[in-house]
Amino acid sequence: MAKFLILRFSSIGDIVLTTPVVRCLKQQVPDAEVHFATKRAFATLLDSNPYLDGRHYLDGSLRALVAQLRAEGFDYVIDLHNNLRTRLIKLQLGVKSYAFDKLNWQKWLLVQLKINTLPNVHIVDRYLATVASFGVTNDGKGLDYVIPYKDQIEPDWLPQTHRSGYVAYAIGGQHATKKLPVLRMIELCARINYPVVLLGGKEDQEAGAAIEAAVGSAQIYNACGRYNLNQSASLLAGARVVFSHDTGLMHIAAALQKPVYSIWGNTTPLFGMYPYKTPYVALENNHLSCRPCSKIGYAKCPRGHFRCMNDLSFDFEIKELEGK
């Protein structure tokens, strides 16, 4: 039996993108025992994963976590984060480890000099490359996300206007430059012209309320901050199509095999984190010399104009809604 520890401490989307490694290791390596370590805040993402044999959480004390991990007697560490914290853990565990290539130099070239040397490879395949020496290959089954029964949202829990079908729009984002301005969100929702459920955290409630007020409650249901992550995933699962900024819910939608219209601001699909193994359309402004300006994001546009979002064209057809 081989005992594996997978490390990935953040964030929602990144952890969802590791699920093919978990599944393929468990199913393809004989008698593999697969454990995962992450921050306690992301426990929901691991709780229902059927391919995990153990879960370990960082509660603030790295020393306590390392002691817990050392007691498990792992044979291998699969480092899918590759940062200072995971390097310290690997050093203290002292077992053979494999880390994925973050391509930081190639990303720097694209962000700073607009020279694209990035391989046309999704991050999932770069994650899977870390376990290739064990004979593990991509099974082509995409991402995993299991919604517990207790968190499944029934259609009759929604407003009457949204019970016969809706579009889900994940309006959140870790950084402001990864989100449309509220006025443009309003424009997009009006352009969709179909019942829309807005998804996001409590920090997105105000933006959701502004959209609902502008477009009208007959079309907009502001669900931001009303539901936990699994319940939000259930609403994604019930949608005809999903619109999303470059955020965790986009990857959960991909795991649920929903058609995704992904909205890109200062970041780019070239980084290899576009919706995986699901139909998607990338909405991005490719007519700017300043984009991408970051591999992560900013609190505001560094140049002040925010043209990547302000000038983003909404001239597209939503084929999934034709005839609805």
Buried (B, 14 or more C-beta within 10 A) or exposed (E): EBBBBBBBBBBBBBBBBBBBBBBBBBEBBEEBBBBBBBBEBBEBBBEBBEBBEBBBBBEEEEEEBBEBBBEBEBBBBBBBBBEEBBBEBBEBBEBEBBBBEBBEEBBEBBBEEEEEEBEEEBBBBBBBBBBEEBEBEBEEEBBBBEBEEEBBBEEEEBBEBBBEBBBBBBBBBBBBBBBBBBEBBBBBBBEBEBBBBBBBBEEBBEBBBBBBEBBEEEBBBBBBBBBEBBBBBBBBBBBBBBBBBBBBBBBBBBBBBBBBBBBBBBBBBBBBBBBBBBBBBBBBBEEBEEBBBBBBBBEEBEEEEBBBBBEBEEEEEBEBBEEE
